[in-house]
Amino acid sequence: MQLKFAKRMENIKASEIRELLKLTQRPEIISFAGGLPAAELFPVEEMIHISKEVIEKHGSKALQYGPTEGYQPLREAIARRMEKVNVHMTANDVLVTSGSQQGLDFAAKIFINPGDVIIVEKPSYLGAINAFKAYEPKFIDIELEDDGMNMEELEEILKNTENVKYIYVIPDFQNPSGKTWSTEKRKKLVELANKYDIVIVEDNPYGELRFEGEILPAIKHYDTEGRVVFFGTFSKIFCPGLRLGWVAASPEILNKFILVKQGADLQSSTISQIEVATFLENYNIEEHIEKIKETYLRRRNLMLKVMDEEFPEGVKFTRPQGGLFTWVELPDYINTRDLAVKALEKHVAFVPGGSFFANGGNEHCMRLNYSAMSDELIVEGMKRLAQVIKEAMK
């Protein structure tokens, strides 16, 4: 039998992260590969009570279809939460999605024709790159400096490139680098987008997980023309298994997302939406987030301490002020895909960095996650990884 798949399937590859996560299910593996939250912090007991309450009080509604836009009380709660990043909106500006990953897929479906241009950070989130690739764009990646994208390089590209549809950025504790954009570059990005009439797609899964300093205003805070599309999620501050995120956008853009969602899955899970809305009403999610931040801060500090002590000279890594990741750069002659195989032999996993570059290259980098492993496993795993690096650098 000769199956005739669509041409776009040639652009869709298995996610390197998801494939690695299959390996990390083995109990002996110390994994710094996934972007997994700390499972022991999930509010299991509270959700037992919430689930019972939702079925008892809202059983018929919770098990029924709901509106595409989402459960109204949850949309209202999301609009209130957006105040944390200095964005003022109402529930009418919010669409509930099945995780923010769904929003990424929808963005490309809405804006991209084959051959259109997406501008991304260099490096950028592998899951977004993979989602966008299905729609056959061209990628232009702009160097990510310590305080955000290089604005001079960006303007030069915007000035000289046709069919740029949007700029995709992760301004807070970026995945994979852990870097955070300055307020100056956030403002400048909006200024350039206005000047060249470009949409900005702002992905913000980690912004509330700040360990040091104050939460910065979202790029959407500076949006004066309704061209910033904001993606948020409950996956990193609550429970990823519920698969709930949101899109916040101007009416003209949000309506397109609603139409696309109707064709994709009709709506996000009704019962999950009511459960999250009920949790937000009955419990203090800010206290829950503080517990997450305390744990991640300790684990970040521990990981960086061991890396400082054990990693050989010539290895560079970021020191994020929040989020889930640090980014490691090895000497150019080291290929981290090969290194990942050696590390797995010592039962340690990480994500090679090359996949985070939309146009390839940069195989000497890696992403490490510090949120999911215990303190003891972080120490042991980093020591094993340091040994693998040292052997490769001999």
Secondary structure, 3 states (H helix, E strand, C coil): CCCCCCHHHHHCCCCHHHHHHHHCCCCCCEECCCCCCCHHHCCHHHHHHHHHHHHHHHHHHHCCCCCCCCCHHHHHHHHHHHHHHCCCCCHHHEEEECCHHHHHHHHHHHHCCCCCEEEEEECCCHHHHHHHHCCCCEEEEEEEECCEECHHHHHHHHHHCCCEEEEEECCCCCCCCCCCCCHHHHHHHHHHHHHHCCEEEEECCCCCCECCCCCCCCHHHHCCCCCEEEEEECCCCCCHHHCCEEEECCHHHHHHHHHHHHHHCCCCCHHHHHHHHHHHHHCCHHHHHHHHHHHHHHHHHHHHHHHHHHCCCCCEECCCCECCEEEEECCCCCCHHHHHHHHHHCCEECEEHHHHCCCCCCCCEEEEECCCCCHHHHHHHHHHHHHHHHHHHC
